[in-house]
Amino acid sequence: MTSIVIPAHNEGRVIGRLLDALLADAPASGPDIVVVCNGCTDDTAAVAGARGPRVRVVEIPTPSKHLALRAGDEHARGFPRLYVDADVEVGAADVRALAGALADSPRLLAAAPGRDIPLAGCAWPVRAYYRVWQRLPAVREGLFGRGVIAVSEPGHARIAALPPLMADDLAASLAFAPGERSVVEAARVVVHPPRTWADLIKRRVRAATSSAELERFQAARPSGQPSSVPSARTGTGDLRALLRDQPRLLPGVVVFVMAALAARRGARKAIRTGDFSTWLRDESSRQG
C-alpha cells in the first residue's frame, strides 16, 4: 500500500485543499494518509480529522518537521512512501504516477512530480525571479523545491539515515545519484509561491541558511566516506548560459541576483552563530 506522510505545523488554512485533492478519485482501499500535526496551536488537526477515517491524524507536541517525519514513518503502513508538504497541492492520480514510476524501475529509488508555480497575484519581482529560477538546471533536475518526494523501501532507508537538517528536501535529493532519482513530469504538484518581495526574501534567506548547514554537514563527514557536495548552488556560469539562450530574461536575472545578494546578507548572522532552527515562514503563499 502506498503511504503518504504529511508533516503539518499550523497549516489549518491550507491542508484541506491538499487532502481533498488526495482523496478525490482515490479508491477506498488507499492510499494510506498520515497527517502529523507537530506543535500546532490552530485547527490543523480538526481540519484533517474532518476528512474522515481515510486520513489518520497523529499529534506530537514539538514543532519539528524532522520529528514529524519520523513519527509519520512509525505510523505509515507501506511503500512506496510519499512525504508531502501541507501547503502544496497534489492529486491521487499524481500519487499513482509516482508510485508507478518507482514500481516500473527497480533502480529508481526516489521520484518527485513536475512543478507548477501559479504566479498570478504575485508582485512582478517575484514573477521575474521564478521565471529564472524554474529554468536553472539544478532546479529542473533536482527533487527539492517541490514539496513532494516519493521513495521506495530501499530509498527510504537512504534518507532515514540523514540527520535533522533544515534543507531536508535538498539533502534527500542529493542522497541519490542521478540514475537513482527522477522527476516524473506526468505527475504534477502545485507549489504556491510567495506573493510579495519580502516573503520571497524570507524564503531565500531560509534556503541560504539551510544550504550552509548542509554544506557543514557534508564537510564534517568522516574521511573516506563519499562526499555529496550540494549541486543546487547557482553560479554565474549558469546565469550566463541562460542569458545566451534567452536574452529576454535579462531583467529576471537582475532580480534573481538581487534576491541572492539579499538572501546572503540576511543569512549571514544565522550562519555565523549556527542558528539552523529558526524557520522564516512565508505566510503570503498560504492566503486563500
N, C-alpha and C positions, 0 to 999 in steps of 0.2 A: 504493500500500500504506500502510495506517495504521502509523505508528511510535509506539512508547511508550518514553520515556526515563525511567529510574528512577535518580535520584542516591541513593546509599546510603553512609552513614558508620557503620560498626559496627552494622548492622541484622540481624545473623545470627539474632537471636531471632524476628524478625517478617517478614522478607522472603519466607520460604517461603509463608506464608498468602496474601500478595498474588500471588505468581507462580502458585500453584496456582489461584487464582480467575481469573486472566487466561488461563491455559491451558485450563481446563475449558470445554468446549463451544466452543472456538475451532478453526477449520479449520486443517489442516496448513500451508496457504499463508500464514497470518498470524494476528494482527498481528506486525509486526517489533518485538521486545522487546530493548532495550539496557539493561543494568544497569551503572551506572558506580560502581564502588567507589572512594571517594575517601578516602585516608589511613586505610584500615581496618586495625585490629590484631586483628580477630576473624575468624570464619569466614564472613563475608558472601559473599565470592567463591565459596567452596566450596559453600555452600547454594544460591546462584543457579546455579552451574555444574552442580549435580546435577540440575537440571530439564531438562537435555538440550540438543540443538542449536537448539531454538526460542528459547532465551534466550542472547544473546551478552553476555559479561561483559568489561567494559573496566576496567582498574585504573589509577589515577593516584595519585601519592604524596602529593599535598596534600589535607588535609581541608577542602575548599571546595565548597559546593553550587554556587556560580556556575561554577567551573571544571568541575565535574562535568556541569552542564547543557550547557556549551559542548562538552565532549568528547563528550557524547551526541549533540549535533547533528552533529558530524563523522562519526559512525558510523551515524546513523539513515538509513533508506533512502527514506522517503516522507512524504506528507501525506494526511490530517490528521495532526498530531503531538500526542501527549499527553505532558505532564510529570506524573509521578505520584510522590508521596512514598512511601517504602518502608514506612512504618508505617500506611498506610491499607489498606482492602480494597475493591477494585472488580473487577467481573467482565467477562468477554468480551462479554456482552450489553449491559452498560452502555457499554463502549467503542464498540460498534456504534451504539448510540443517539446518542452524542455525535458520532461521525463522520457519521451520517446527518443530524443537525441542521445541521451545517456544510455538507454537500453540498446540502441542500434549499434553503438560503438564501444566495445569493452575498453579501448584505450582512452576513451574520453572520461575524465574524472569530474569535470566541473563545466557548467554551462550557465549562460545568462541570456536574457532576451535582448532584442533590439530596443533602442531607446527612443521614445518620442517626448519632446520637450515643448509643450504649448507655450509660446511666447506672447500671445495676445494678452494685453493688460500689463505687460512689463514695461518699465522705463526703457527708453531707447538705448542707453548704455548697456543695460542688461541683455537686450536683444542682440546688440552688436557683439558683446562678449561671447554669448553662447553660439553665435554663428561661426566664430573662430574655434572655440573650444571643441565643438562637436566634430570638427574636421581634422583634429590632431590625430596622428596615427595611434598613439598610445591610448587615447580616449576611444577611438573606434574599435580597437582590438582587445582592450582590457575588459575584465569583468566588473570593474569598480564603477561607481557613479551611476548605477542602475537601480539599486535598492532591491535587487533580486539575484541570488546566486543559488543554483541547484547543484547538488553533489551526489555522486554515487556513494555506496558504503565505503569503498577504499578512499574516495576523495574526502569523505567526512573525516576519516582517520587522519588525513593530512592536515586539515585545518583545525581539528580539535587539539592538535599539539601546539598550536600557536598561543603565545601569551596574550593577556589582555592588552590590546592596542587601540588607540583612537581611530586609526586608519584600518579598521578591521576588514573592509571590503577590498582595499588595495593590497593588504597583506594576504588575504585569501586569494586574490587574483595572481599575485606573484608567487604563491606557493606551488603553482602548476606551470609546467613548461608549456610553450605554445601548442604543442601537439596533444597536450592533456586537457586543454580548455578550449571552449568555443563560444562565440556569440551566435545564437540561433536567431536569425533575422525573422523567421516565420513566427516566432513568439515576440510579443511586444509588451513593453511596460511604459506607462505614462509617468514621467518624473516631473513633478511640479517645480518650476524654478522660482527663485526669489523674485519679487516684483520690483524692489527698489535697489538702488545702488548700495545703500547702507547695508541691506541684508545680503546682497551679493558679497560685499567685502567681509561680512561675518563668516560666510561660508568659506571664502578663500583664506581667511586667517586660520580657520579651523583646519583646512586642508594643508596649509603650510606647516602648521604646528604638528599635525599628525604625521606628515611626511618626514619631518625631522625626527620624531620619535621612532618611526620605523627604521630610519637610517641608523640611529643609535643602536637599535636592537640588532640590526644586521652587522654593524661594526663590532659588536660585543660577542658575536658568535665564536665559539672555541675554534682555534686554528685547526685546519684540516676538514672542517665542515664546509659543504658547498655554500657559496655566497649567492644571494639573490638580491642584488642591489636594485632598488626601485627603478623601474624603467619608465615611470609615468612623468618624470620631470620634462618640462618643455624647454628646449634650448633655442637659441637664436637661429640655428640651422633649420629647425622645424618651421619657424615662422617665415624665414626667407623662402623655403621651399613652397610654403602655402601661397605666399605672395607671387612667386614666379608663375604658379599655376592659375591663380585667381587674383589678379591685381586689384579688382574691385573691393577686396576685403581689407584694403589698407586702413580705412577708418576703424574697422573692428579690431585689427591688430594693434592699433594705437591704444584703444580702450583696453584690450587684453593686457598689454604691457603695463598700463596704469594700474589695473587691478592687481597684477602680480607684484608690483612695487609696493602698493598699499598693503597688501597681504603680508609681504615680507616685513614691513615696518611693524604692522600690528602683531605679528607673531614673535617678534624679537624677544620681548620680555618673558613670555611663556617658555620659549626655548631656552633662554639663558637660565631661568630658575627651575627648569624641569617640570613645569606645570602642564602635564599632559592629561589632565582630567576635567578642566573647565570646558564645557561644551557650549560654544556660541551658537545658539539656536535661531534659525530663521523662521519667524512667525508669519511673514507675509505670504509664503507659499502654502500656508495652512488655512488661509482665508477661503471662504466658500466661492 
